[in-house]
Amino acid sequence: MTRVRLDRGFTLVEMAMVLFIIALLMGSMMYTLSAQTEQRARGDTLRSLDEAKELLLTFAIVNGRLPCPASATSSGAEADSPGGSRNCTNYYSGFLPARAIGFQPQDASGYALDAWGNRIRYAVSQVAPVNSQTPRVCRPVNPTTAPATPHFTHKDNLKTNGIDCAPNDIVICSSSSIIAPGASPPSCNTAIPVTNQQLVAAVIWSQGKNFAYSTWSGVAGQAGADESVNNKTSANSNHAVFVAHPPAPASAPGGEFDDLMIWIPAGQLYGRLVASGVLP
């Protein structure tokens, strides 16, 4: 009697189950890899912002002042008025002056780049407070004498006004809700402030992965209301109010947010300048 051996293969259902499990595992691996890549890019960008901050402080020690932001047409160099006035052409809507401070990497036009290949932004305080406050906040000979401006971008004015002269324009808020950029001075209004009104001398920030630089001159690169505050353009939000908070999804009250931001407190700048003998 001959025994017939029947080779049994996989059924279609079994094959489908195997393919489903493989797809699930691959999807999980791809998601993990994507998350790791994104986290690495954020870490690299934060390190770049820290490096930019140190280069700005070094520039201040060497030159006795902070540099003006670069403009969209200055090719990574400072953009200021001619004649030594050091009045910046765009205090809040500029870019990191990579060529002036020696930052790398740069794009072909000389602008500093973050980990996503987008240009790093930079803003510097423009306004010093009036000198009628008690206690006085700047050095001029009497309370009715206004501090010399610009303050942080002018070597001689920094010495004249003194290290007790605080900024009063740049403020960083935790959300865009109910801010008052048009107030004098600008304020978070009822939004929770991250910094007080007389702290920030300069801001360095990345507009994150979701920014499309190729169309920066309009209002692209803002995924929501919070990001729109940091998308500084002459037509959009060229003011001294900024927003900083952890990453948020599109469903968040202020919309999607992936901007990264650090700042230079006036006290830190003064401390470096005093320690190096530049001031007082």
DRENPA-933926 format. One record per atom (N, C-alpha, C): x, y, z; residue in one letter. Coordinates in steps of 0.02 Angstrom, whole numbers, plus 50000, padded with zeros to 5 digits. Layout:
! residues N
XYZA/...
***
This chain:
! residues 280
500424994150000M/500005000050000M/500445006250000M/500305010549954T/500705016649947T/500385022349986T/500825025350030R/500575030950071R/500695037550034R/500185041150024V/500235047649988V/500355053250038V/500915057050027R/501085062550072R/500835069150043R/500435072450080L/500155078750058L/500525084550092L/500845088950052D/501185094950080D/500685100550085D/500585102750146R/500095107950158R/500435114750163R/500245119650121G/500535126350123G/500125130950167G/500335137550166F/499965142550204F/499315144250169F/498815145350209T/498185147650180T/498235155250168T/497765157850131L/497755165050118L/497665169050183L/497275166250228V/497175169750292V/497825170050332V/498185164550333E/498825164350369E/499325169150338E/499355169350271M/499805173950237M/499625181150253M/498985182650254A/498765189450269A/498965191450340A/498905186550387M/499095188050455M/499845189350461M/500245185450426V/500975186450427V/501155193250398V/500855194950341L/500995201450310L/500775207250355L/500215206350389F/499965211550435F/500455212650492F/500715207250521I/501185207750576I/501835211150553I/502075209150493I/502685212250466I/502575219650455I/502005221550426A/501865228550414A/501825232450480A/501515229250531L/501455232550596L/502135233750627L/502575228750622L/503255229450650L/503655234750612L/503595234850545M/503965239750506M/503705246750519M/503045247350526G/502755253950541G/502995256550608G/503025252050657S/503265253950724S/503995256050721S/504395252250682M/505105253950676M/505195260650641M/504795261850589M/504855268150552M/504645274050595M/504125273150636Y/503905278450680Y/504435280050732Y/504735274750759T/505265275750809T/505865279250778T/506045277250717L/506605280350683L/506455287650667L/505845289050645S/505645295950630S/505665300250693S/505415297550748A/505415301350811A/506125302650834A/506565297750827Q/507265298650846Q/507605303850802Q/507455303750738T/507745308550692T/507515315650709T/506875316350724E/506595322850742E/506905325350807E/506975320950856Q/507265322950920Q/507985324950911Q/508355321350867R/509045323150854R/509105329950821R/508645331350774A/508655337850741A/508515343450789A/508055342450835R/507905347550885R/508505348550932R/508825343150951G/509415343750994G/509975347350959G/510095345750895D/510615349050856D/510465356550849D/509825358250838T/509645365250830T/509725369050895T/509535366050951L/509645369351015L/510385370651028L/510805365851010R/511525366951017R/511765372550972R/511485372950912S/511665378350866S/511455385150894S/510865385450925L/510645391650955L/511095393651013L/511295388751053D/511765390151108D/512425392651082D/512665389551028E/513295391750998E/513225398950971E/512655400350939A/512545407150913A/512545412250970A/512235410351026K/512225414851085K/512935416351108K/513355411251113E/514035412351135E/514435416551086E/514315415651021L/514655419650970L/514425426950973L/513785428050988L/513535434850995L/513855438251056L/513915434651111L/514235437351170L/514975438751158L/515305434351121T/516005435451104T/516085441551059T/515625442251011F/515635448250968F/515565454551012F/515125454251062A/515025460051106A/515655461751145A/516015456651167I/516635457751204I/517165461051159I/517205458651098V/517715461351051V/517525468251026V/516885469451014N/516665475750983N/516325480551031N/516195478551092G/515885482951140G/515145483851130G/514815479551092R/514105480251077R/513845473751046R/513195472951043L/512895467451006L/512835469350932L/512865464450887P/512775466150816P/512045467250799P/511925470950745C/511255471550717C/511065465050682C/510425463450678P/510215457650639P/510375458550565P/510485453150530A/510535453250457A/509845454250428A/509815457350369S/509175458050334S/509125452750280S/508575452550245A/508475447650191A/508925449050132A/509245454850130T/509665456650073T/510395458050093T/510575457050156S/511255458850178S/511745453050175S/511515447250151S/511955441350141S/512325439350205S/511965439150260G/512265436750322G/512675441950359G/512715447950333A/513075453350368A/512585457550407A/512835461650454E/512415466150491E/512045470850443E/511445472650460A/511065477450421A/510915483450466A/511315488850457D/511215494750498D/511295501050455D/511095506650483S/511155512950447S/511885514950440S/512075518050385P/512775520050376P/512955525850421P/513615527050428G/513845532850467G/513985531350540G/513975524950560G/514155523150629G/513605524150679G/512985525450657S/512435526450705S/512225519950738S/512365514350705R/512175507750730R/511425506950740R/511035510850704N/510315509750703N/510165504050656N/509885498650682C/509765492750641C/509175493950595C/509205490950536T/508655491850488T/508045487650507T/508155482250544N/507595477950565N/507765474650632N/507565477750686Y/507735475350752Y/507415468650768Y/506805467450747Y/506435461550767Y/506335456450711Y/506385458450648S/506225454050592S/506835451750553S/507415451650586G/508035450050551G/508255442850560G/508865441650538F/509185435050539F/509835435450577F/510075429750601L/510725429450634L/511265431850585L/511685436750603P/512215439150558P/512805434350559P/512725428750524A/513205423250528A/513905425350507A/513955429450456R/514615431450433R/514955436150482R/514555440150517A/514845444950565A/515115441350626A/514795435950647I/514995432550709I/515375426050696I/515415423850633G/515785417750616G/515415411350630G/514755411450624F/514355405450636F/514365400750576F/514365394250589Q/514285389050539Q/513775383950564Q/513395380750517P/513435381350445P/513045387350418P/513245389350358Q/512905394750322Q/512655392150255Q/512125395350229D/511925393650161D/512355397550111D/512205396750047A/512625399949996A/512615407449999A/512105410250032S/512055417550038S/512345420350103S/512615415950145G/512925418250206G/512485418450267G/511895415050265Y/511445415050322Y/511525408650363Y/511455409350429A/511505403650474A/510925398850464A/511065392350470L/510555387250458L/510455382950520L/509825380950532D/509675376050584D/509725369050556D/509525364050595A/509595357050574A/509135355250516A/508615359250503W/508155357950448W/508325362050386W/508885365650388G/509085369650331G/508715376250325G/508385378350379N/508045384850380N/508485390150413N/508395396350394R/508805401750420R/508635403350493R/509155404150534I/509065405750604I/508915413250611I/508435414850653R/508215421750663R/508565424850723R/508565431550725Y/508895435150779Y/508575442050786Y/508425443950847A/508145450550861A/508525453650918A/508585460250918V/508945463750971V/508515469550998V/508575470951062S/508175476251092S/508345482951061S/507825486751047Q/507905493251014Q/507835499051063Q/507425498251114V/507205503951155V/507475503351226V/507705508851253A/507875509251324A/507325513251358A/507175511751422P/506625515151456P/506785522551469P/506285526451478V/506385533451496V/506725533751564V/507075539251577N/507495539451637N/507165543151695N/506505542951698S/506165546351752S/505905541551805S/506095535151799Q/505865530251846Q/506245530851912Q/505955528151965T/506285528052030T/506295520752055T/506875517652066P/507535520652055P/507695521551981P/508165525851966R/508345527151897R/508635520951864R/508525520351800V/508725514251765V/509285515451715V/509495521551704C/510055522951660C/510475528551691C/511065529651664R/511555533951697R/511535541451681R/511205543951630P/511275551051612P/511205555751672P/511455561851663V/511575566251720V/510955568251759V/510375568151729N/509775569851766N/509175565951741N/508655565351781P/508075561151763P/507705563351700P/507795569451680T/507435571751620T/507835570651556T/508445568151562T/508855566751504T/508735559551481T/508485558851421A/508335552151395A/508985548351381A/508985541751391P/509575537751375P/509745538251300P/510385538051285A/510595538151214A/510395531651181A/510115531951123T/509915525951086T/510215526051016T/510315520150985P/510175513551012P/510655511751069P/510435507451112H/510835505851171H/511285499651160H/510985493951148F/511365487651146F/511805486951084F/511655490451031T/512045489650969T/512535495450958T/512635499651009H/513085505451001H/513585505451059H/514215504751043K/514745504151094K/514755510151141K/514755516251114D/514805522151156D/514185523151199D/513595521751170N/512975522551208N/512935517651266N/513195511651257L/513205506751311L/513595509551371L/514165512651356K/514565515451410K/514225521551442K/513925525751400T/513595531751426T/513005530051469T/512585525451447N/511975523751483N/512115519551545N/512635515451543G/512825511451601G/512475504751605G/512735500551649I/512495493551653I/511835492951692I/511585498451720D/510935498151753D/510375499951704D/510545501051641C/510055502951590C/509745496551561C/509105495651572A/508765489451553A/508355490451489A/508245485051450P/507805485551392P/507085486151416P/506645488651373N/505935488751391N/505485487151333N/505755483551282D/505325481951225D/505205474451218D/505725470351215I/505635463251202I/505325459751262I/504805455851250V/504495451751301V/504295445051270V/504375439751309I/504225432951284I/503645430251324I/503145427851289C/502515425551320C/502435418051308C/502005414951348S/501895407751342S/501355406051290S/501005411051264S/500515409851212S/500365416451176S/500035415951119S/499855421851081S/499185424751102S/498845421251147S/498175423351168S/498195429951206S/497845434851181I/497735441251215I/498375445351224I/498905443951186I/499505448151191I/499345455151165I/499775459951183A/499665466851162A/500295469651130A/500445467451068P/501065469851036P/501065477251021P/500475480251015G/500445487350999G/500465491951059G/500475489051119A/500495493151180A/501185496351186A/501245501351229S/501885504651240S/502055504351314S/502525500151334P/502895495451291P/502475489351274P/502685485251224P/502325479151208P/502265474651269P/501745470651273S/501655466451332S/501285460051316S/501325455251364C/500955449051358C/500215450151375C/500055456051401N/499375457551423N/499165452351475N/498635448651465T/498425443651514T/498715436751499T/499085435951444A/499435429651432A/499995428951483A/500175422751500I/500685421651550I/501375423451522I/501735427951554P/502405429851529P/502925424551547P/503395423451501V/503975419251514V/504545423451542V/504595429651519T/505105434351544T/504755440751565T/505085444651607N/504805451151624N/505005456351571N/504755462351579Q/504815467351527Q/505515470251521Q/505925469851572Q/506585473051571Q/507145467951578Q/507095462451541L/507575457051547L/507965455751482L/507625455351426V/507905452451365V/508255457551322V/508915456451310A/509295460751265A/509265458251193A/509215451651183A/509195448851116A/508875441951117A/508595439951060V/508265433451052V/508555429950991V/508675423450998I/508895419250941I/508395413550936I/508135412350876W/507625407050871W/507625403550803W/507395397350805S/507275393350745S/506525392550737S/506295392950674Q/505585392250661Q/505375384950650Q/505845380350664G/505675373250667G/505615369850599G/505455363450604K/505405359250545K/504845361450498K/504295364050525N/503715365450482N/503765372150446N/504345375550452F/504415381950418F/504655380850346F/504355384450298A/504555384050228A/504915390450210A/505575390450212Y/505965396550202Y/505845399650134Y/505735395650083S/505695398250016S/505155403550008S/504685403550054T/504135408550050T/504115412850113T/504695413850145W/504705417450209W/504455424550203W/504515427550144S/504345434650139S/503595436050146S/503195430850141G/502485431750154G/502335429950226G/501845425950238V/501695423750305V/501695416150309V/502055412850264A/502125405650267A/502585403950325A/502575397550347G/503015395450400G/502695396050468G/502065397650471Q/501705397950534Q/501135393050532Q/501165388250577A/500645383150577A/500045385050619A/500125390150661G/499575392150704G/499695399150731G/499245401250776A/499275408050802A/499925409350841A/500165404350880D/500775405350919D/501385406150873D/501425402050821E/501995402650775E/501965409050735E/501375411550722S/501325417650682S/501635423550718S/501645423550785V/501965428850823V/502715428950811V/503015423050802N/503735422550792N/503935422950719N/503455422950674N/503615423350603N/503685430650584N/504225433650606K/504315440950600K/504425442950527K/503945446450499T/504015449550434T/503705456550438T/503895460750392S/503625467550393S/502865467650385S/502595462450353A/501875462250340A/501495458150392A/501865454950438N/501525450150481N/501565451850555N/502145451550585S/502195452650658S/502865455750675S/503015461350646N/503645464850658N/503585468950723N/503575465250779H/503505468550844H/503925464750895H/503955467350957A/504415464851007A/504135459351051A/503545456551034V/503255451151073V/503415444451039V/503635439551080F/503805432951055F/503425427751096F/503385421651069V/503065416051104V/503545410251110V/503585407351169A/504015401551180A/503655396651227A/503595390451206H/503325385151247H/503505378351216H/503395372751250P/503565366251223P/503175364851158P/503415359851118P/503065358151056P/502325356551069P/501905358251020A/501195357151027A/500905354750961A/500385350550962P/500065348150901P/499585353250872P/499345351750813A/498875356350779A/498235357450819A/498065352650861S/497445353150900S/497515357650962S/498125359950976A/498235364251035A/497895371051025A/497745374651078P/497405381151072P/497765386051027P/498425386151030G/498815390750987G/499045387750922G/498795381650906G/498985378350844G/499635374550850G/499845371450796E/500475367650795E/501055372450811E/501525369950852F/502085374250873F/502705369950879F/503235371650841D/503865368150848D/504465372950848D/504335379350860D/504885384250862D/505325382850922D/505975384550915L/506465383950968L/506765390750980L/506835392751044M/507035399651058M/507475399951121M/508005404051118I/508385405851177I/508485413451175I/508705416251231W/508795423451233W/509405425351275W/509635431451265I/510195434151303I/509915439251353I/509915437651418P/509705442551467P/510205448451470P/509945454351482A/510385460251485A/510915459251539A/510725456251595G/511205455251649G/511775450751629G/511635445551589Q/512165441151565Q/512635444851519Q/512355448951474L/512775452951429L/513215457651468L/512925461351516Y/513315466051556Y/513855462351595Y/513685456451622G/514165452651661G/514775450751619G/514655448551557R/515215446651514R/515645452851497R/515315458451484L/515685464551465L/516085467351524L/515805466851584V/516175469151644V/516765464451658V/516635457851654A/517165453051668A/517755453651619A/517605455651557S/518125456351507S/518455463251506S/518205467751549G/518495474451553G/518225479451503G/517715477551465V/517415482051416V/516995487351450V/516645485451502L/516235490051543L/516465489451615L/516345494351658P/515955500351643P/516375505751607P/
***
